[in-house]
């Protein structure tokens, strides 16, 4: 699946350590592009997902879920002028 112009898995990657966590708004899954953009009811359209966040998750997935590669999700406030 292409999310934020980045190729990511269609479903939660096997072995993801966050699968064992309880789901809540502060949990890791609530920010995951795979969770947020997957069918049948995506919370965010894949083309609207933050590209930098998708890159962070791809690097983490590709690392085998290394603690050193855990996603760093920066927030930016943009104000229209």
Backbone as XML, in Angstrom:
<?xml version="1.0"?>
<chain id="A" units="angstrom">
  <residue number="1" name="UNK">
    <atom name="N" x="0.850" y="-1.159" z="0.000"/>
    <atom name="CA" x="0.000" y="0.000" z="0.000"/>
    <atom name="C" x="0.905" y="1.234" z="0.000"/>
  </residue>
  <residue number="2" name="UNK">
    <atom name="N" x="0.536" y="2.238" z="-0.774"/>
    <atom name="CA" x="1.294" y="3.484" z="-0.800"/>
    <atom name="C" x="0.626" y="4.467" z="0.156"/>
  </residue>
  <residue number="3" name="UNK">
    <atom name="N" x="1.373" y="4.864" z="1.174"/>
    <atom name="CA" x="0.885" y="5.798" z="2.189"/>
    <atom name="C" x="1.866" y="6.955" z="2.254"/>
  </residue>
  <residue number="4" name="UNK">
    <atom name="N" x="1.378" y="8.172" z="2.016"/>
    <atom name="CA" x="2.266" y="9.335" z="2.038"/>
    <atom name="C" x="3.397" y="9.197" z="1.032"/>
  </residue>
  <residue number="5" name="UNK">
    <atom name="N" x="3.118" y="8.593" z="-0.125"/>
    <atom name="CA" x="4.092" y="8.354" z="-1.198"/>
    <atom name="C" x="5.164" y="7.327" z="-0.836"/>
  </residue>
  <residue number="6" name="UNK">
    <atom name="N" x="4.963" y="6.552" z="0.230"/>
    <atom name="CA" x="5.910" y="5.535" z="0.673"/>
    <atom name="C" x="5.214" y="4.174" z="0.634"/>
  </residue>
  <residue number="7" name="UNK">
    <atom name="N" x="5.898" y="3.171" z="0.106"/>
    <atom name="CA" x="5.334" y="1.818" z="0.053"/>
    <atom name="C" x="5.440" y="1.171" z="1.440"/>
  </residue>
  <residue number="8" name="UNK">
    <atom name="N" x="4.290" y="0.815" z="1.994"/>
    <atom name="CA" x="4.206" y="0.190" z="3.311"/>
    <atom name="C" x="3.334" y="-1.061" z="3.221"/>
  </residue>
  <residue number="9" name="UNK">
    <atom name="N" x="3.396" y="-1.932" z="4.228"/>
    <atom name="CA" x="2.583" y="-3.150" z="4.198"/>
    <atom name="C" x="1.078" y="-2.841" z="4.179"/>
  </residue>
  <residue number="10" name="UNK">
    <atom name="N" x="0.306" y="-3.789" z="3.656"/>
    <atom name="CA" x="-1.154" y="-3.641" z="3.621"/>
    <atom name="C" x="-1.806" y="-3.922" z="4.966"/>
  </residue>
  <residue number="11" name="UNK">
    <atom name="N" x="-1.089" y="-4.623" z="5.826"/>
    <atom name="CA" x="-1.609" y="-4.936" z="7.159"/>
    <atom name="C" x="-0.466" y="-4.844" z="8.162"/>
  </residue>
  <residue number="12" name="UNK">
    <atom name="N" x="-0.818" y="-4.933" z="9.424"/>
    <atom name="CA" x="0.178" y="-4.836" z="10.481"/>
    <atom name="C" x="1.297" y="-5.843" z="10.231"/>
  </residue>
  <residue number="13" name="UNK">
    <atom name="N" x="2.554" y="-5.383" z="10.202"/>
    <atom name="CA" x="3.665" y="-6.297" z="9.934"/>
    <atom name="C" x="3.792" y="-7.373" z="11.017"/>
  </residue>
  <residue number="14" name="UNK">
    <atom name="N" x="4.076" y="-8.584" z="10.569"/>
    <atom name="CA" x="4.257" y="-9.683" z="11.502"/>
    <atom name="C" x="5.441" y="-9.385" z="12.430"/>
  </residue>
  <residue number="15" name="UNK">
    <atom name="N" x="5.228" y="-9.597" z="13.702"/>
    <atom name="CA" x="6.289" y="-9.368" z="14.676"/>
    <atom name="C" x="6.310" y="-7.969" z="15.258"/>
  </residue>
  <residue number="16" name="UNK">
    <atom name="N" x="5.369" y="-7.118" z="14.872"/>
    <atom name="CA" x="5.354" y="-5.756" z="15.415"/>
    <atom name="C" x="5.176" y="-5.824" z="16.934"/>
  </residue>
  <residue number="17" name="UNK">
    <atom name="N" x="6.095" y="-5.228" z="17.694"/>
    <atom name="CA" x="6.010" y="-5.311" z="19.154"/>
    <atom name="C" x="4.822" y="-4.545" z="19.730"/>
  </residue>
  <residue number="18" name="UNK">
    <atom name="N" x="4.228" y="-3.651" z="18.953"/>
    <atom name="CA" x="3.096" y="-2.875" z="19.458"/>
    <atom name="C" x="1.787" y="-3.655" z="19.434"/>
  </residue>
  <residue number="19" name="UNK">
    <atom name="N" x="1.773" y="-4.816" z="18.791"/>
    <atom name="CA" x="0.556" y="-5.623" z="18.754"/>
    <atom name="C" x="0.153" y="-6.095" z="20.139"/>
  </residue>
  <residue number="20" name="UNK">
    <atom name="N" x="1.079" y="-6.152" z="21.051"/>
    <atom name="CA" x="0.796" y="-6.628" z="22.406"/>
    <atom name="C" x="0.268" y="-5.527" z="23.323"/>
  </residue>
  <residue number="21" name="UNK">
    <atom name="N" x="0.316" y="-4.284" z="22.876"/>
    <atom name="CA" x="-0.127" y="-3.168" z="23.706"/>
    <atom name="C" x="-1.643" y="-3.043" z="23.674"/>
  </residue>
  <residue number="22" name="UNK">
    <atom name="N" x="-2.194" y="-2.485" z="24.742"/>
    <atom name="CA" x="-3.606" y="-2.135" z="24.732"/>
    <atom name="C" x="-3.778" y="-0.956" z="23.788"/>
  </residue>
  <residue number="23" name="UNK">
    <atom name="N" x="-4.892" y="-0.941" z="23.066"/>
    <atom name="CA" x="-5.125" y="0.185" z="22.162"/>
    <atom name="C" x="-5.767" y="1.329" z="22.930"/>
  </residue>
  <residue number="24" name="UNK">
    <atom name="N" x="-5.161" y="2.500" z="22.833"/>
    <atom name="CA" x="-5.741" y="3.729" z="23.350"/>
    <atom name="C" x="-5.204" y="4.888" z="22.525"/>
  </residue>
  <residue number="25" name="UNK">
    <atom name="N" x="-5.723" y="6.058" z="22.737"/>
    <atom name="CA" x="-5.338" y="7.209" z="21.912"/>
    <atom name="C" x="-3.869" y="7.581" z="22.068"/>
  </residue>
  <residue number="26" name="UNK">
    <atom name="N" x="-3.244" y="7.219" z="23.158"/>
    <atom name="CA" x="-1.834" y="7.517" z="23.358"/>
    <atom name="C" x="-0.918" y="6.406" z="22.885"/>
  </residue>
  <residue number="27" name="UNK">
    <atom name="N" x="-1.502" y="5.294" z="22.455"/>
    <atom name="CA" x="-0.713" y="4.144" z="22.038"/>
    <atom name="C" x="-0.081" y="4.327" z="20.670"/>
  </residue>
  <residue number="28" name="UNK">
    <atom name="N" x="0.902" y="3.516" z="20.396"/>
    <atom name="CA" x="1.639" y="3.598" z="19.142"/>
    <atom name="C" x="0.772" y="3.328" z="17.925"/>
  </residue>
  <residue number="29" name="UNK">
    <atom name="N" x="-0.177" y="2.441" z="18.040"/>
    <atom name="CA" x="-1.028" y="2.095" z="16.889"/>
    <atom name="C" x="-1.855" y="3.292" z="16.410"/>
  </residue>
  <residue number="30" name="UNK">
    <atom name="N" x="-2.183" y="4.205" z="17.307"/>
    <atom name="CA" x="-3.013" y="5.340" z="16.903"/>
    <atom name="C" x="-2.273" y="6.289" z="15.964"/>
  </residue>
  <residue number="31" name="UNK">
    <atom name="N" x="-0.958" y="6.144" z="15.848"/>
    <atom name="CA" x="-0.175" y="6.982" z="14.925"/>
    <atom name="C" x="0.353" y="6.194" z="13.731"/>
  </residue>
  <residue number="32" name="UNK">
    <atom name="N" x="0.204" y="4.897" z="13.744"/>
    <atom name="CA" x="0.751" y="4.028" z="12.708"/>
    <atom name="C" x="0.027" y="4.237" z="11.373"/>
  </residue>
  <residue number="33" name="UNK">
    <atom name="N" x="0.785" y="4.437" z="10.290"/>
    <atom name="CA" x="0.139" y="4.636" z="8.991"/>
    <atom name="C" x="-0.640" y="3.413" z="8.521"/>
  </residue>
  <residue number="34" name="UNK">
    <atom name="N" x="-0.167" y="2.222" z="8.832"/>
    <atom name="CA" x="-0.865" y="1.007" z="8.410"/>
    <atom name="C" x="-2.225" y="0.930" z="9.095"/>
  </residue>
  <residue number="35" name="UNK">
    <atom name="N" x="-2.270" y="1.179" z="10.388"/>
    <atom name="CA" x="-3.533" y="1.155" z="11.124"/>
    <atom name="C" x="-4.468" y="2.244" z="10.620"/>
  </residue>
  <residue number="36" name="UNK">
    <atom name="N" x="-3.960" y="3.451" z="10.461"/>
    <atom name="CA" x="-4.800" y="4.600" z="10.108"/>
    <atom name="C" x="-5.313" y="4.590" z="8.674"/>
  </residue>
  <residue number="37" name="UNK">
    <atom name="N" x="-4.602" y="3.939" z="7.775"/>
    <atom name="CA" x="-4.952" y="4.014" z="6.357"/>
    <atom name="C" x="-5.483" y="2.717" z="5.767"/>
  </residue>
  <residue number="38" name="UNK">
    <atom name="N" x="-5.604" y="1.662" z="6.555"/>
    <atom name="CA" x="-6.030" y="0.360" z="6.031"/>
    <atom name="C" x="-7.538" y="0.265" z="5.886"/>
  </residue>
  <residue number="39" name="UNK">
    <atom name="N" x="-7.942" y="-0.603" z="4.959"/>
    <atom name="CA" x="-9.364" y="-0.894" z="4.756"/>
    <atom name="C" x="-9.859" y="-1.756" z="5.893"/>
  </residue>
  <residue number="40" name="UNK">
    <atom name="N" x="-11.115" y="-1.866" z="6.171"/>
    <atom name="CA" x="-12.197" y="-1.398" z="5.338"/>
    <atom name="C" x="-12.610" y="0.046" z="5.598"/>
  </residue>
  <residue number="41" name="UNK">
    <atom name="N" x="-12.223" y="0.633" z="6.716"/>
    <atom name="CA" x="-12.616" y="2.002" z="7.041"/>
    <atom name="C" x="-11.399" y="2.822" z="7.433"/>
  </residue>
  <residue number="42" name="UNK">
    <atom name="N" x="-10.661" y="3.352" z="6.461"/>
    <atom name="CA" x="-9.464" y="4.126" z="6.809"/>
    <atom name="C" x="-9.837" y="5.404" z="7.572"/>
  </residue>
  <residue number="43" name="UNK">
    <atom name="N" x="-9.065" y="5.687" z="8.594"/>
    <atom name="CA" x="-9.276" y="6.925" z="9.351"/>
    <atom name="C" x="-8.689" y="8.114" z="8.608"/>
  </residue>
  <residue number="44" name="UNK">
    <atom name="N" x="-7.641" y="7.860" z="7.829"/>
    <atom name="CA" x="-6.968" y="8.886" z="7.035"/>
    <atom name="C" x="-6.763" y="8.316" z="5.640"/>
  </residue>
  <residue number="45" name="UNK">
    <atom name="N" x="-7.049" y="9.099" z="4.622"/>
    <atom name="CA" x="-6.768" y="8.651" z="3.261"/>
    <atom name="C" x="-5.251" y="8.545" z="3.105"/>
  </residue>
  <residue number="46" name="UNK">
    <atom name="N" x="-4.756" y="7.477" z="2.485"/>
    <atom name="CA" x="-3.311" y="7.265" z="2.387"/>
    <atom name="C" x="-2.530" y="8.441" z="1.806"/>
  </residue>
  <residue number="47" name="UNK">
    <atom name="N" x="-3.108" y="9.158" z="0.849"/>
    <atom name="CA" x="-2.385" y="10.286" z="0.247"/>
    <atom name="C" x="-2.346" y="11.512" z="1.162"/>
  </residue>
  <residue number="48" name="UNK">
    <atom name="N" x="-3.129" y="11.508" z="2.227"/>
    <atom name="CA" x="-3.119" y="12.618" z="3.187"/>
    <atom name="C" x="-2.185" y="12.360" z="4.375"/>
  </residue>
  <residue number="49" name="UNK">
    <atom name="N" x="-1.685" y="11.145" z="4.508"/>
    <atom name="CA" x="-0.827" y="10.824" z="5.651"/>
    <atom name="C" x="0.514" y="11.542" z="5.513"/>
  </residue>
  <residue number="50" name="UNK">
    <atom name="N" x="1.056" y="12.011" z="6.612"/>
    <atom name="CA" x="2.324" y="12.747" z="6.644"/>
    <atom name="C" x="3.463" y="11.889" z="6.079"/>
  </residue>
  <residue number="51" name="UNK">
    <atom name="N" x="4.088" y="12.370" z="4.994"/>
    <atom name="CA" x="5.150" y="11.610" z="4.329"/>
    <atom name="C" x="6.327" y="11.330" z="5.271"/>
  </residue>
  <residue number="52" name="UNK">
    <atom name="N" x="6.715" y="12.305" z="6.073"/>
    <atom name="CA" x="7.850" y="12.108" z="6.986"/>
    <atom name="C" x="7.546" y="11.034" z="8.021"/>
  </residue>
  <residue number="53" name="UNK">
    <atom name="N" x="6.319" y="10.987" z="8.493"/>
    <atom name="CA" x="5.928" y="9.945" z="9.441"/>
    <atom name="C" x="5.953" y="8.589" z="8.752"/>
  </residue>
  <residue number="54" name="UNK">
    <atom name="N" x="5.466" y="8.519" z="7.511"/>
    <atom name="CA" x="5.486" y="7.257" z="6.763"/>
    <atom name="C" x="6.927" y="6.787" z="6.569"/>
  </residue>
  <residue number="55" name="UNK">
    <atom name="N" x="7.847" y="7.699" z="6.286"/>
    <atom name="CA" x="9.266" y="7.352" z="6.137"/>
    <atom name="C" x="9.824" y="6.795" z="7.440"/>
  </residue>
  <residue number="56" name="UNK">
    <atom name="N" x="9.456" y="7.404" z="8.560"/>
    <atom name="CA" x="9.920" y="6.942" z="9.874"/>
    <atom name="C" x="9.431" y="5.515" z="10.145"/>
  </residue>
  <residue number="57" name="UNK">
    <atom name="N" x="8.162" y="5.258" z="9.859"/>
    <atom name="CA" x="7.626" y="3.915" z="10.087"/>
    <atom name="C" x="8.253" y="2.902" z="9.146"/>
  </residue>
  <residue number="58" name="UNK">
    <atom name="N" x="8.477" y="3.265" z="7.877"/>
    <atom name="CA" x="9.116" y="2.348" z="6.935"/>
    <atom name="C" x="10.512" y="1.968" z="7.431"/>
  </residue>
  <residue number="59" name="UNK">
    <atom name="N" x="11.275" y="2.946" z="7.887"/>
    <atom name="CA" x="12.621" y="2.666" z="8.400"/>
    <atom name="C" x="12.546" y="1.726" z="9.601"/>
  </residue>
  <residue number="60" name="UNK">
    <atom name="N" x="11.565" y="1.919" z="10.460"/>
    <atom name="CA" x="11.411" y="1.070" z="11.640"/>
    <atom name="C" x="11.013" y="-0.346" z="11.240"/>
  </residue>
  <residue number="61" name="UNK">
    <atom name="N" x="10.042" y="-0.462" z="10.312"/>
    <atom name="CA" x="9.640" y="-1.792" z="9.829"/>
    <atom name="C" x="10.823" y="-2.499" z="9.189"/>
  </residue>
  <residue number="62" name="UNK">
    <atom name="N" x="11.556" y="-1.779" z="8.323"/>
    <atom name="CA" x="12.691" y="-2.373" z="7.605"/>
    <atom name="C" x="13.834" y="-2.778" z="8.533"/>
  </residue>
  <residue number="63" name="UNK">
    <atom name="N" x="13.930" y="-2.121" z="9.695"/>
    <atom name="CA" x="14.998" y="-2.444" z="10.644"/>
    <atom name="C" x="14.679" y="-3.684" z="11.472"/>
  </residue>
  <residue number="64" name="UNK">
    <atom name="N" x="13.489" y="-4.241" z="11.283"/>
    <atom name="CA" x="13.082" y="-5.375" z="12.120"/>
    <atom name="C" x="12.614" y="-4.916" z="13.481"/>
  </residue>
  <residue number="65" name="UNK">
    <atom name="N" x="12.113" y="-3.679" z="13.551"/>
    <atom name="CA" x="11.567" y="-3.089" z="14.778"/>
    <atom name="C" x="12.649" y="-2.784" z="15.802"/>
  </residue>
  <residue number="66" name="UNK">
    <atom name="N" x="13.785" y="-2.332" z="15.314"/>
    <atom name="CA" x="14.899" y="-1.973" z="16.189"/>
    <atom name="C" x="14.533" y="-0.776" z="17.070"/>
  </residue>
  <residue number="67" name="UNK">
    <atom name="N" x="14.944" y="-0.844" z="18.317"/>
    <atom name="CA" x="14.723" y="0.295" z="19.225"/>
    <atom name="C" x="15.457" y="1.540" z="18.732"/>
  </residue>
  <residue number="68" name="UNK">
    <atom name="N" x="16.587" y="1.331" z="18.063"/>
    <atom name="CA" x="17.366" y="2.460" z="17.547"/>
    <atom name="C" x="16.669" y="3.166" z="16.395"/>
  </residue>
  <residue number="69" name="UNK">
    <atom name="N" x="15.745" y="2.480" z="15.729"/>
    <atom name="CA" x="15.053" y="3.057" z="14.577"/>
    <atom name="C" x="13.591" y="3.404" z="14.893"/>
  </residue>
  <residue number="70" name="UNK">
    <atom name="N" x="13.214" y="3.376" z="16.195"/>
    <atom name="CA" x="11.820" y="3.651" z="16.552"/>
    <atom name="C" x="11.393" y="4.997" z="15.976"/>
  </residue>
  <residue number="71" name="UNK">
    <atom name="N" x="10.193" y="5.096" z="15.409"/>
    <atom name="CA" x="9.765" y="6.328" z="14.729"/>
    <atom name="C" x="9.792" y="7.565" z="15.622"/>
  </residue>
  <residue number="72" name="UNK">
    <atom name="N" x="10.386" y="8.609" z="15.099"/>
    <atom name="CA" x="10.358" y="9.925" z="15.729"/>
    <atom name="C" x="9.391" y="10.767" z="14.925"/>
  </residue>
  <residue number="73" name="UNK">
    <atom name="N" x="8.270" y="11.117" z="15.530"/>
    <atom name="CA" x="7.217" y="11.817" z="14.818"/>
    <atom name="C" x="7.170" y="13.269" z="15.265"/>
  </residue>
  <residue number="74" name="UNK">
    <atom name="N" x="7.720" y="14.127" z="14.441"/>
    <atom name="CA" x="7.740" y="15.556" z="14.756"/>
    <atom name="C" x="6.431" y="16.209" z="14.347"/>
  </residue>
  <residue number="75" name="UNK">
    <atom name="N" x="5.988" y="17.143" z="15.154"/>
    <atom name="CA" x="4.766" y="17.902" z="14.878"/>
    <atom name="C" x="5.155" y="19.297" z="14.414"/>
  </residue>
  <residue number="76" name="UNK">
    <atom name="N" x="4.446" y="19.776" z="13.412"/>
    <atom name="CA" x="4.676" y="21.125" z="12.902"/>
    <atom name="C" x="3.339" y="21.830" z="12.830"/>
  </residue>
  <residue number="77" name="UNK">
    <atom name="N" x="3.288" y="23.013" z="13.346"/>
    <atom name="CA" x="2.085" y="23.826" z="13.267"/>
    <atom name="C" x="2.189" y="24.692" z="12.036"/>
  </residue>
  <residue number="78" name="UNK">
    <atom name="N" x="1.238" y="24.566" z="11.172"/>
    <atom name="CA" x="1.228" y="25.414" z="9.985"/>
    <atom name="C" x="0.011" y="26.316" z="10.065"/>
  </residue>
  <residue number="79" name="UNK">
    <atom name="N" x="0.232" y="27.567" z="9.822"/>
    <atom name="CA" x="-0.836" y="28.559" z="9.901"/>
    <atom name="C" x="-0.969" y="29.216" z="8.535"/>
  </residue>
  <residue number="80" name="UNK">
    <atom name="N" x="-2.159" y="29.155" z="7.946"/>
    <atom name="CA" x="-2.328" y="29.806" z="6.639"/>
    <atom name="C" x="-2.262" y="31.324" z="6.792"/>
  </residue>
  <residue number="81" name="UNK">
    <atom name="N" x="-1.602" y="31.965" z="5.870"/>
    <atom name="CA" x="-1.499" y="33.434" z="5.908"/>
    <atom name="C" x="-2.313" y="34.061" z="4.808"/>
  </residue>
</chain>
